[in-house]
């Protein structure tokens, strides 16, 4: 549990900007051992390369709205899908005479 909290902590955007030495010093002050700190950095590197090792926490609507407005990727949402329409789509036109309805 302590290692998971450490991995989450160093993955936070505000902390991720800090140097590894600053983060290590902070974790040492919070009673993490050097071995635990090494495990935290290893797990975080693996998480960055392969995706999260555990499910993401649920985000509330306001957080997701803020992330979308800032252009931040939402965890768990694929970004590799191209969903923009292409130019080769031609609107359908009716070439046949459609029979009228009885009431027309």
Biopython code that builds the backbone (N, CA, C, O; Angstrom):
import numpy as np
from Bio.PDB.StructureBuilder import StructureBuilder

atoms = [
    (1, "UNK", "N", (0.835, -1.200, 0.000)),
    (1, "UNK", "CA", (0.000, 0.000, 0.000)),
    (1, "UNK", "C", (0.873, 1.255, 0.000)),
    (1, "UNK", "O", (0.572, 2.228, -0.691)),
    (2, "UNK", "N", (1.933, 1.226, 0.763)),
    (2, "UNK", "CA", (2.832, 2.375, 0.837)),
    (2, "UNK", "C", (3.490, 2.633, -0.523)),
    (2, "UNK", "O", (3.640, 3.782, -0.937)),
    (3, "UNK", "N", (3.878, 1.566, -1.209)),
    (3, "UNK", "CA", (4.515, 1.686, -2.524)),
    (3, "UNK", "C", (3.512, 2.260, -3.528)),
    (3, "UNK", "O", (3.866, 3.132, -4.322)),
    (4, "UNK", "N", (2.262, 1.778, -3.499)),
    (4, "UNK", "CA", (1.229, 2.278, -4.403)),
    (4, "UNK", "C", (1.017, 3.781, -4.213)),
    (4, "UNK", "O", (0.879, 4.523, -5.185)),
    (5, "UNK", "N", (0.993, 4.222, -2.957)),
    (5, "UNK", "CA", (0.835, 5.651, -2.678)),
    (5, "UNK", "C", (2.016, 6.437, -3.236)),
    (5, "UNK", "O", (1.846, 7.535, -3.765)),
    (6, "UNK", "N", (3.198, 5.875, -3.115)),
    (6, "UNK", "CA", (4.390, 6.540, -3.643)),
    (6, "UNK", "C", (4.353, 6.652, -5.154)),
    (6, "UNK", "O", (4.719, 7.686, -5.714)),
    (7, "UNK", "N", (3.909, 5.586, -5.822)),
    (7, "UNK", "CA", (3.800, 5.600, -7.290)),
    (7, "UNK", "C", (2.767, 6.636, -7.709)),
    (7, "UNK", "O", (2.990, 7.389, -8.657)),
    (8, "UNK", "N", (1.645, 6.677, -7.010)),
    (8, "UNK", "CA", (0.622, 7.678, -7.322)),
    (8, "UNK", "C", (1.185, 9.080, -7.115)),
    (8, "UNK", "O", (0.967, 9.971, -7.935)),
    (9, "UNK", "N", (1.910, 9.270, -6.014)),
    (9, "UNK", "CA", (2.456, 10.584, -5.685)),
    (9, "UNK", "C", (3.405, 11.086, -6.762)),
    (9, "UNK", "O", (3.281, 12.229, -7.204)),
    (10, "UNK", "N", (4.348, 10.260, -7.193)),
    (10, "UNK", "CA", (5.316, 10.752, -8.178)),
    (10, "UNK", "C", (4.707, 10.864, -9.572)),
    (10, "UNK", "O", (5.294, 11.490, -10.455)),
    (11, "UNK", "N", (3.534, 10.263, -9.775)),
    (11, "UNK", "CA", (2.857, 10.392, -11.051)),
    (11, "UNK", "C", (1.988, 11.637, -11.145)),
    (11, "UNK", "O", (1.512, 11.981, -12.227)),
    (12, "UNK", "N", (1.779, 12.316, -10.022)),
    (12, "UNK", "CA", (0.962, 13.528, -10.021)),
    (12, "UNK", "C", (1.662, 14.600, -10.854)),
    (12, "UNK", "O", (2.872, 14.786, -10.721)),
    (13, "UNK", "N", (0.912, 15.319, -11.723)),
    (13, "UNK", "CA", (1.535, 16.299, -12.611)),
    (13, "UNK", "C", (2.399, 17.346, -11.898)),
    (13, "UNK", "O", (3.442, 17.741, -12.419)),
    (14, "UNK", "N", (1.981, 17.791, -10.729)),
    (14, "UNK", "CA", (2.759, 18.803, -10.019)),
    (14, "UNK", "C", (4.085, 18.238, -9.521)),
    (14, "UNK", "O", (5.086, 18.953, -9.461)),
    (15, "UNK", "N", (4.092, 16.970, -9.167)),
    (15, "UNK", "CA", (5.308, 16.340, -8.650)),
    (15, "UNK", "C", (6.191, 15.866, -9.795)),
    (15, "UNK", "O", (7.417, 15.905, -9.691)),
    (16, "UNK", "N", (5.582, 15.420, -10.878)),
    (16, "UNK", "CA", (6.341, 14.874, -12.005)),
    (16, "UNK", "C", (7.292, 15.901, -12.610)),
    (16, "UNK", "O", (8.248, 15.526, -13.289)),
    (17, "UNK", "N", (7.049, 17.181, -12.378)),
    (17, "UNK", "CA", (7.921, 18.234, -12.887)),
    (17, "UNK", "C", (9.212, 18.359, -12.078)),
    (17, "UNK", "O", (10.189, 18.944, -12.545)),
    (18, "UNK", "N", (9.211, 17.815, -10.884)),
    (18, "UNK", "CA", (10.380, 17.917, -9.997)),
    (18, "UNK", "C", (11.472, 16.952, -10.445)),
    (18, "UNK", "O", (11.216, 15.999, -11.182)),
    (19, "UNK", "N", (12.678, 17.214, -9.994)),
    (19, "UNK", "CA", (13.789, 16.316, -10.327)),
    (19, "UNK", "C", (13.691, 15.046, -9.478)),
    (19, "UNK", "O", (13.060, 15.030, -8.421)),
    (20, "UNK", "N", (14.323, 14.000, -9.964)),
    (20, "UNK", "CA", (14.308, 12.724, -9.242)),
    (20, "UNK", "C", (14.952, 12.884, -7.869)),
    (20, "UNK", "O", (14.515, 12.269, -6.896)),
    (21, "UNK", "N", (15.986, 13.706, -7.795)),
    (21, "UNK", "CA", (16.662, 13.938, -6.511)),
    (21, "UNK", "C", (15.737, 14.626, -5.504)),
    (21, "UNK", "O", (15.716, 14.264, -4.328)),
    (22, "UNK", "N", (14.964, 15.629, -5.973)),
    (22, "UNK", "CA", (14.031, 16.319, -5.077)),
    (22, "UNK", "C", (12.943, 15.376, -4.582)),
    (22, "UNK", "O", (12.573, 15.395, -3.408)),
    (23, "UNK", "N", (12.442, 14.558, -5.484)),
    (23, "UNK", "CA", (11.392, 13.608, -5.102)),
    (23, "UNK", "C", (11.951, 12.587, -4.121)),
    (23, "UNK", "O", (11.302, 12.246, -3.133)),
    (24, "UNK", "N", (13.165, 12.098, -4.399)),
    (24, "UNK", "CA", (13.800, 11.126, -3.499)),
    (24, "UNK", "C", (13.983, 11.724, -2.113)),
    (24, "UNK", "O", (13.698, 11.067, -1.112)),
    (25, "UNK", "N", (14.456, 12.964, -2.047)),
    (25, "UNK", "CA", (14.654, 13.627, -0.754)),
    (25, "UNK", "C", (13.336, 13.742, 0.002)),
    (25, "UNK", "O", (13.284, 13.495, 1.207)),
    (26, "UNK", "N", (12.283, 14.114, -0.695)),
    (26, "UNK", "CA", (10.977, 14.241, -0.060)),
    (26, "UNK", "C", (10.514, 12.890, 0.485)),
    (26, "UNK", "O", (10.038, 12.798, 1.617)),
    (27, "UNK", "N", (10.660, 11.846, -0.331)),
    (27, "UNK", "CA", (10.226, 10.516, 0.109)),
    (27, "UNK", "C", (11.049, 10.015, 1.299)),
    (27, "UNK", "O", (10.516, 9.345, 2.184)),
    (28, "UNK", "N", (12.329, 10.335, 1.322)),
    (28, "UNK", "CA", (13.163, 9.963, 2.471)),
    (28, "UNK", "C", (12.671, 10.663, 3.737)),
    (28, "UNK", "O", (12.667, 10.076, 4.819)),
    (29, "UNK", "N", (12.259, 11.916, 3.591)),
    (29, "UNK", "CA", (11.727, 12.658, 4.740)),
    (29, "UNK", "C", (10.405, 12.067, 5.227)),
    (29, "UNK", "O", (10.036, 12.231, 6.389)),
    (30, "UNK", "N", (9.695, 11.376, 4.329)),
    (30, "UNK", "CA", (8.415, 10.750, 4.680)),
    (30, "UNK", "C", (8.598, 9.290, 5.092)),
    (30, "UNK", "O", (7.648, 8.508, 5.047)),
    (31, "UNK", "N", (9.797, 8.925, 5.486)),
    (31, "UNK", "CA", (10.122, 7.598, 6.027)),
    (31, "UNK", "C", (10.052, 6.461, 5.018)),
    (31, "UNK", "O", (9.776, 5.321, 5.394)),
    (32, "UNK", "N", (10.295, 6.748, 3.748)),
    (32, "UNK", "CA", (10.447, 5.686, 2.764)),
    (32, "UNK", "C", (11.905, 5.244, 2.784)),
    (32, "UNK", "O", (12.807, 6.071, 2.918)),
    (33, "UNK", "N", (12.133, 3.945, 2.651)),
    (33, "UNK", "CA", (13.499, 3.433, 2.602)),
    (33, "UNK", "C", (14.035, 3.586, 1.171)),
    (33, "UNK", "O", (13.249, 3.719, 0.233)),
    (34, "UNK", "N", (15.361, 3.570, 0.994)),
    (34, "UNK", "CA", (15.917, 3.643, -0.364)),
    (34, "UNK", "C", (15.389, 2.526, -1.281)),
    (34, "UNK", "O", (15.149, 2.760, -2.465)),
    (35, "UNK", "N", (15.209, 1.318, -0.736)),
    (35, "UNK", "CA", (14.666, 0.220, -1.545)),
    (35, "UNK", "C", (13.232, 0.508, -1.983)),
    (35, "UNK", "O", (12.862, 0.237, -3.126)),
    (36, "UNK", "N", (12.428, 1.056, -1.077)),
    (36, "UNK", "CA", (11.051, 1.403, -1.420)),
    (36, "UNK", "C", (11.025, 2.491, -2.497)),
    (36, "UNK", "O", (10.214, 2.440, -3.422)),
    (37, "UNK", "N", (11.908, 3.459, -2.369)),
    (37, "UNK", "CA", (11.964, 4.544, -3.348)),
    (37, "UNK", "C", (12.362, 4.003, -4.716)),
    (37, "UNK", "O", (11.797, 4.407, -5.732)),
    (38, "UNK", "N", (13.328, 3.097, -4.746)),
    (38, "UNK", "CA", (13.736, 2.494, -6.026)),
    (38, "UNK", "C", (12.580, 1.716, -6.647)),
    (38, "UNK", "O", (12.368, 1.766, -7.858)),
    (39, "UNK", "N", (11.833, 0.992, -5.805)),
    (39, "UNK", "CA", (10.660, 0.255, -6.303)),
    (39, "UNK", "C", (9.610, 1.207, -6.861)),
    (39, "UNK", "O", (8.991, 0.927, -7.888)),
    (40, "UNK", "N", (9.414, 2.325, -6.184)),
    (40, "UNK", "CA", (8.431, 3.316, -6.635)),
    (40, "UNK", "C", (8.813, 3.850, -8.010)),
    (40, "UNK", "O", (7.969, 3.908, -8.905)),
    (41, "UNK", "N", (10.068, 4.237, -8.189)),
    (41, "UNK", "CA", (10.497, 4.765, -9.481)),
    (41, "UNK", "C", (10.418, 3.694, -10.573)),
    (41, "UNK", "O", (10.037, 3.988, -11.706)),
    (42, "UNK", "N", (10.777, 2.458, -10.234)),
    (42, "UNK", "CA", (10.692, 1.368, -11.220)),
    (42, "UNK", "C", (9.257, 1.123, -11.651)),
    (42, "UNK", "O", (8.974, 0.992, -12.842)),
    (43, "UNK", "N", (8.346, 1.061, -10.676)),
    (43, "UNK", "CA", (6.938, 0.847, -10.998)),
    (43, "UNK", "C", (6.370, 1.999, -11.811)),
    (43, "UNK", "O", (5.580, 1.782, -12.730)),
    (44, "UNK", "N", (6.769, 3.229, -11.477)),
    (44, "UNK", "CA", (6.273, 4.390, -12.214)),
    (44, "UNK", "C", (6.775, 4.355, -13.663)),
    (44, "UNK", "O", (6.012, 4.637, -14.587)),
    (45, "UNK", "N", (8.035, 4.015, -13.862)),
    (45, "UNK", "CA", (8.574, 3.918, -15.220)),
    (45, "UNK", "C", (7.845, 2.840, -16.015)),
    (45, "UNK", "O", (7.548, 3.025, -17.196)),
    (46, "UNK", "N", (7.562, 1.721, -15.367)),
    (46, "UNK", "CA", (6.817, 0.638, -16.014)),
    (46, "UNK", "C", (5.404, 1.095, -16.354)),
    (46, "UNK", "O", (4.882, 0.776, -17.422)),
    (47, "UNK", "N", (4.790, 1.841, -15.445)),
    (47, "UNK", "CA", (3.431, 2.338, -15.655)),
    (47, "UNK", "C", (3.394, 3.302, -16.840)),
    (47, "UNK", "O", (2.465, 3.265, -17.647)),
    (48, "UNK", "N", (4.398, 4.157, -16.941)),
    (48, "UNK", "CA", (4.448, 5.112, -18.043)),
    (48, "UNK", "C", (4.625, 4.373, -19.366)),
    (48, "UNK", "O", (4.006, 4.730, -20.369)),
    (49, "UNK", "N", (5.473, 3.342, -19.368)),
    (49, "UNK", "CA", (5.748, 2.598, -20.600)),
    (49, "UNK", "C", (4.585, 1.677, -21.002)),
    (49, "UNK", "O", (4.281, 1.548, -22.188)),
    (50, "UNK", "N", (3.942, 1.044, -20.027)),
    (50, "UNK", "CA", (2.951, 0.003, -20.325)),
    (50, "UNK", "C", (1.529, 0.349, -19.923)),
    (50, "UNK", "O", (0.622, -0.454, -20.142)),
    (51, "UNK", "N", (1.311, 1.497, -19.352)),
    (51, "UNK", "CA", (-0.017, 1.854, -18.866)),
    (51, "UNK", "C", (-0.116, 1.532, -17.383)),
    (51, "UNK", "O", (0.757, 0.858, -16.836)),
    (52, "UNK", "N", (-1.161, 2.001, -16.733)),
    (52, "UNK", "CA", (-1.308, 1.807, -15.289)),
    (52, "UNK", "C", (-1.374, 0.335, -14.899)),
    (52, "UNK", "O", (-1.883, -0.498, -15.650)),
    (53, "UNK", "N", (-0.848, 0.025, -13.702)),
    (53, "UNK", "CA", (-0.859, -1.341, -13.214)),
    (53, "UNK", "C", (-2.161, -1.676, -12.495)),
    (53, "UNK", "O", (-2.442, -2.846, -12.235)),
    (54, "UNK", "N", (-2.946, -0.673, -12.176)),
    (54, "UNK", "CA", (-4.230, -0.910, -11.528)),
    (54, "UNK", "C", (-5.261, 0.056, -12.093)),
    (54, "UNK", "O", (-4.896, 1.075, -12.678)),
    (55, "UNK", "N", (-6.537, -0.249, -11.926)),
    (55, "UNK", "CA", (-7.562, 0.623, -12.491)),
    (55, "UNK", "C", (-7.464, 2.048, -11.949)),
    (55, "UNK", "O", (-7.109, 2.271, -10.791)),
    (56, "UNK", "N", (-7.787, 2.998, -12.812)),
    (56, "UNK", "CA", (-7.782, 4.397, -12.401)),
    (56, "UNK", "C", (-8.959, 4.665, -11.472)),
    (56, "UNK", "O", (-9.983, 3.985, -11.537)),
    (57, "UNK", "N", (-8.803, 5.664, -10.605)),
    (57, "UNK", "CA", (-9.899, 6.062, -9.749)),
    (57, "UNK", "C", (-10.962, 6.735, -10.603)),
    (57, "UNK", "O", (-10.652, 7.351, -11.622)),
    (58, "UNK", "N", (-12.218, 6.615, -10.183)),
    (58, "UNK", "CA", (-13.304, 7.252, -10.916)),
    (58, "UNK", "C", (-13.178, 8.765, -10.760)),
    (58, "UNK", "O", (-12.885, 9.277, -9.680)),
    (59, "UNK", "N", (-13.407, 9.461, -11.869)),
    (59, "UNK", "CA", (-13.345, 10.912, -11.864)),
    (59, "UNK", "C", (-14.761, 11.465, -11.867)),
    (59, "UNK", "O", (-15.654, 10.903, -12.500)),
    (60, "UNK", "N", (-14.960, 12.567, -11.159)),
    (60, "UNK", "CA", (-16.285, 13.173, -11.182)),
    (60, "UNK", "C", (-16.454, 14.023, -12.442)),
    (60, "UNK", "O", (-15.483, 14.325, -13.136)),
    (61, "UNK", "N", (-17.684, 14.397, -12.722)),
    (61, "UNK", "CA", (-18.013, 15.094, -13.954)),
    (61, "UNK", "C", (-17.243, 16.409, -14.071)),
    (61, "UNK", "O", (-16.741, 16.735, -15.147)),
    (62, "UNK", "N", (-17.146, 17.159, -12.988)),
    (62, "UNK", "CA", (-16.465, 18.454, -13.029)),
    (62, "UNK", "C", (-14.991, 18.290, -13.402)),
    (62, "UNK", "O", (-14.444, 19.101, -14.150)),
    (63, "UNK", "N", (-14.355, 17.249, -12.887)),
    (63, "UNK", "CA", (-12.949, 16.996, -13.213)),
    (63, "UNK", "C", (-12.792, 16.651, -14.682)),
    (63, "UNK", "O", (-11.886, 17.153, -15.347)),
    (64, "UNK", "N", (-13.665, 15.798, -15.190)),
    (64, "UNK", "CA", (-13.599, 15.415, -16.602)),
    (64, "UNK", "C", (-13.857, 16.640, -17.485)),
    (64, "UNK", "O", (-13.178, 16.826, -18.494)),
    (65, "UNK", "N", (-14.820, 17.465, -17.118)),
    (65, "UNK", "CA", (-15.116, 18.678, -17.877)),
    (65, "UNK", "C", (-13.894, 19.592, -17.925)),
    (65, "UNK", "O", (-13.574, 20.151, -18.974)),
    (66, "UNK", "N", (-13.220, 19.743, -16.801)),
    (66, "UNK", "CA", (-12.024, 20.575, -16.745)),
    (66, "UNK", "C", (-10.917, 19.974, -17.621)),
    (66, "UNK", "O", (-10.239, 20.702, -18.346)),
    (67, "UNK", "N", (-10.737, 18.658, -17.556)),
    (67, "UNK", "CA", (-9.712, 17.996, -18.353)),
    (67, "UNK", "C", (-9.981, 18.181, -19.847)),
    (67, "UNK", "O", (-9.057, 18.439, -20.619)),
    (68, "UNK", "N", (-11.246, 18.048, -20.255)),
    (68, "UNK", "CA", (-11.600, 18.208, -21.663)),
    (68, "UNK", "C", (-11.348, 19.645, -22.107)),
    (68, "UNK", "O", (-10.802, 19.874, -23.186)),
    (69, "UNK", "N", (-11.743, 20.613, -21.282)),
    (69, "UNK", "CA", (-11.565, 22.014, -21.668)),
    (69, "UNK", "C", (-10.096, 22.404, -21.749)),
    (69, "UNK", "O", (-9.738, 23.304, -22.509)),
    (70, "UNK", "N", (-9.236, 21.734, -20.971)),
    (70, "UNK", "CA", (-7.799, 22.023, -21.006)),
    (70, "UNK", "C", (-7.059, 21.158, -22.025)),
    (70, "UNK", "O", (-5.865, 21.351, -22.253)),
    (71, "UNK", "N", (-7.759, 20.214, -22.633)),
    (71, "UNK", "CA", (-7.121, 19.350, -23.625)),
    (71, "UNK", "C", (-6.278, 18.243, -23.015)),
    (71, "UNK", "O", (-5.429, 17.668, -23.696)),
    (72, "UNK", "N", (-6.499, 17.938, -21.743)),
    (72, "UNK", "CA", (-5.749, 16.889, -21.058)),
    (72, "UNK", "C", (-6.383, 15.536, -21.386)),
    (72, "UNK", "O", (-7.606, 15.412, -21.316)),
    (73, "UNK", "N", (-5.588, 14.515, -21.743)),
    (73, "UNK", "CA", (-6.173, 13.202, -22.016)),
    (73, "UNK", "C", (-6.842, 12.621, -20.769)),
    (73, "UNK", "O", (-6.319, 12.735, -19.660)),
    (74, "UNK", "N", (-7.984, 12.010, -20.964)),
    (74, "UNK", "CA", (-8.719, 11.408, -19.851)),
    (74, "UNK", "C", (-8.251, 9.967, -19.700)),
    (74, "UNK", "O", (-8.239, 9.221, -20.679)),
    (75, "UNK", "N", (-7.864, 9.558, -18.483)),
    (75, "UNK", "CA", (-7.401, 8.184, -18.283)),
    (75, "UNK", "C", (-8.460, 7.172, -18.686)),
    (75, "UNK", "O", (-9.637, 7.326, -18.362)),
    (76, "UNK", "N", (-8.030, 6.137, -19.395)),
    (76, "UNK", "CA", (-8.931, 5.071, -19.795)),
    (76, "UNK", "C", (-9.635, 5.315, -21.121)),
    (76, "UNK", "O", (-10.338, 4.433, -21.614)),
    (77, "UNK", "N", (-9.459, 6.492, -21.706)),
    (77, "UNK", "CA", (-10.083, 6.803, -22.989)),
    (77, "UNK", "C", (-9.015, 6.709, -24.069)),
    (77, "UNK", "O", (-7.984, 7.378, -24.000)),
    (78, "UNK", "N", (-9.275, 5.872, -25.065)),
    (78, "UNK", "CA", (-8.304, 5.695, -26.149)),
    (78, "UNK", "C", (-8.210, 6.957, -26.988)),
    (78, "UNK", "O", (-9.215, 7.609, -27.272)),
    (79, "UNK", "N", (-6.995, 7.288, -27.377)),
    (79, "UNK", "CA", (-6.781, 8.459, -28.224)),
    (79, "UNK", "C", (-6.255, 8.071, -29.595)),
    (79, "UNK", "O", (-5.971, 8.943, -30.416)),
    (80, "UNK", "N", (-6.122, 6.780, -29.855)),
    (80, "UNK", "CA", (-5.575, 6.330, -31.133)),
    (80, "UNK", "C", (-6.643, 6.104, -32.199)),
    (80, "UNK", "O", (-6.321, 5.683, -33.311)),
    (81, "UNK", "N", (-7.896, 6.374, -31.882)),
    (81, "UNK", "CA", (-8.984, 6.168, -32.821)),
    (81, "UNK", "C", (-9.242, 7.474, -33.572)),
    (81, "UNK", "O", (-9.476, 8.518, -32.963)),
    (82, "UNK", "N", (-9.196, 7.398, -34.891)),
    (82, "UNK", "CA", (-9.480, 8.570, -35.715)),
    (82, "UNK", "C", (-10.982, 8.574, -35.995)),
    (82, "UNK", "O", (-11.495, 7.712, -36.709)),
    (83, "UNK", "N", (-11.670, 9.544, -35.428)),
    (83, "UNK", "CA", (-13.120, 9.575, -35.577)),
    (83, "UNK", "C", (-13.603, 10.818, -36.326)),
    (83, "UNK", "O", (-14.771, 11.193, -36.220)),
    (84, "UNK", "N", (-12.722, 11.446, -37.069)),
    (84, "UNK", "CA", (-13.132, 12.593, -37.863)),
    (84, "UNK", "C", (-13.653, 12.108, -39.210)),
    (84, "UNK", "O", (-13.139, 11.134, -39.760)),
    (85, "UNK", "N", (-14.672, 12.782, -39.745)),
    (85, "UNK", "CA", (-15.210, 12.326, -41.036)),
    (85, "UNK", "C", (-14.195, 12.541, -42.156)),
    (85, "UNK", "O", (-13.388, 13.469, -42.115)),
    (86, "UNK", "N", (-14.254, 11.685, -43.130)),
    (86, "UNK", "CA", (-13.350, 11.810, -44.272)),
    (86, "UNK", "C", (-14.068, 12.515, -45.417)),
    (86, "UNK", "O", (-15.296, 12.600, -45.424)),
    (87, "UNK", "N", (-13.309, 13.018, -46.379)),
    (87, "UNK", "CA", (-13.883, 13.741, -47.514)),
    (87, "UNK", "C", (-14.541, 12.808, -48.532)),
    (87, "UNK", "O", (-15.331, 13.251, -49.366)),
    (88, "UNK", "N", (-14.217, 11.540, -48.462)),
    (88, "UNK", "CA", (-14.761, 10.629, -49.467)),
    (88, "UNK", "C", (-16.213, 10.220, -49.186)),
    (88, "UNK", "O", (-16.798, 9.447, -49.945)),
    (89, "UNK", "N", (-16.779, 10.729, -48.118)),
    (89, "UNK", "CA", (-18.181, 10.440, -47.824)),
    (89, "UNK", "C", (-19.062, 11.311, -48.714)),
    (89, "UNK", "O", (-18.952, 12.537, -48.703)),
    (90, "UNK", "N", (-19.903, 10.690, -49.456)),
    (90, "UNK", "CA", (-20.791, 11.397, -50.369)),
    (90, "UNK", "C", (-22.204, 11.283, -49.824)),
    (90, "UNK", "O", (-22.636, 10.192, -49.451)),
    (91, "UNK", "N", (-22.932, 12.392, -49.772)),
    (91, "UNK", "CA", (-24.303, 12.286, -49.281)),
    (91, "UNK", "C", (-25.138, 11.390, -50.197)),
    (91, "UNK", "O", (-25.002, 11.421, -51.421)),
    (92, "UNK", "N", (-25.982, 10.612, -49.586)),
    (92, "UNK", "CA", (-26.844, 9.723, -50.361)),
    (92, "UNK", "C", (-27.922, 10.538, -51.078)),
    (92, "UNK", "O", (-28.542, 11.431, -50.500)),
    (93, "UNK", "N", (-28.123, 10.208, -52.329)),
    (93, "UNK", "CA", (-29.202, 10.847, -53.083)),
    (93, "UNK", "C", (-30.125, 9.751, -53.595)),
    (93, "UNK", "O", (-29.682, 8.644, -53.899)),
    (94, "UNK", "N", (-31.377, 10.061, -53.684)),
    (94, "UNK", "CA", (-32.364, 9.101, -54.151)),
    (94, "UNK", "C", (-32.449, 9.213, -55.668)),
    (94, "UNK", "O", (-32.737, 10.282, -56.205)),
    (95, "UNK", "N", (-32.199, 8.113, -56.348)),
    (95, "UNK", "CA", (-32.259, 8.118, -57.811)),
    (95, "UNK", "C", (-33.535, 7.464, -58.328)),
    (95, "UNK", "O", (-33.882, 7.631, -59.497)),
    (96, "UNK", "N", (-34.221, 6.739, -57.493)),
    (96, "UNK", "CA", (-35.450, 6.065, -57.912)),
    (96, "UNK", "C", (-36.659, 6.912, -57.532)),
    (96, "UNK", "O", (-36.596, 7.761, -56.643)),
    (97, "UNK", "N", (-37.728, 6.663, -58.214)),
    (97, "UNK", "CA", (-38.991, 7.283, -57.810)),
    (97, "UNK", "C", (-39.574, 6.444, -56.685)),
    (97, "UNK", "O", (-39.841, 5.252, -56.839)),
    (98, "UNK", "N", (-39.756, 7.077, -55.596)),
    (98, "UNK", "CA", (-40.320, 6.369, -54.451)),
    (98, "UNK", "C", (-41.839, 6.427, -54.581)),
    (98, "UNK", "O", (-42.405, 7.503, -54.770)),
    (99, "UNK", "N", (-42.504, 5.265, -54.478)),
    (99, "UNK", "CA", (-43.972, 5.290, -54.596)),
    (99, "UNK", "C", (-44.582, 6.141, -53.476)),
    (99, "UNK", "O", (-44.083, 6.160, -52.351)),
    (100, "UNK", "N", (-45.650, 6.830, -53.802)),
    (100, "UNK", "CA", (-46.315, 7.675, -52.807)),
    (100, "UNK", "C", (-47.096, 6.808, -51.830)),
    (100, "UNK", "O", (-47.525, 5.697, -52.142)),
    (101, "UNK", "N", (-47.255, 7.348, -50.674)),
    (101, "UNK", "CA", (-48.046, 6.696, -49.642)),
    (101, "UNK", "C", (-49.531, 6.838, -50.002)),
    (101, "UNK", "O", (-49.902, 7.754, -50.737)),
    (102, "UNK", "N", (-50.353, 5.971, -49.507)),
    (102, "UNK", "CA", (-51.782, 6.051, -49.862)),
    (102, "UNK", "C", (-52.412, 7.389, -49.497)),
    (102, "UNK", "O", (-53.347, 7.810, -50.177)),
    (103, "UNK", "N", (-51.955, 8.063, -48.481)),
    (103, "UNK", "CA", (-52.570, 9.320, -48.067)),
    (103, "UNK", "C", (-51.958, 10.532, -48.766)),
    (103, "UNK", "O", (-52.394, 11.661, -48.540)),
    (104, "UNK", "N", (-50.948, 10.309, -49.615)),
    (104, "UNK", "CA", (-50.314, 11.437, -50.291)),
    (104, "UNK", "C", (-51.013, 11.765, -51.581)),
    (104, "UNK", "O", (-50.610, 12.693, -52.283)),
]
sb = StructureBuilder()
sb.init_structure("model")
sb.init_model(0)
sb.init_chain("A")
sb.init_seg("    ")
for serial, (resi, resn, name, xyz) in enumerate(atoms, 1):
    if name == "N":
        sb.init_residue(resn, " ", resi, " ")
    sb.init_atom(name, np.array(xyz, "f"), 0.0, 1.0, " ", f" {name:<3s}", serial, name[0])
structure = sb.get_structure()
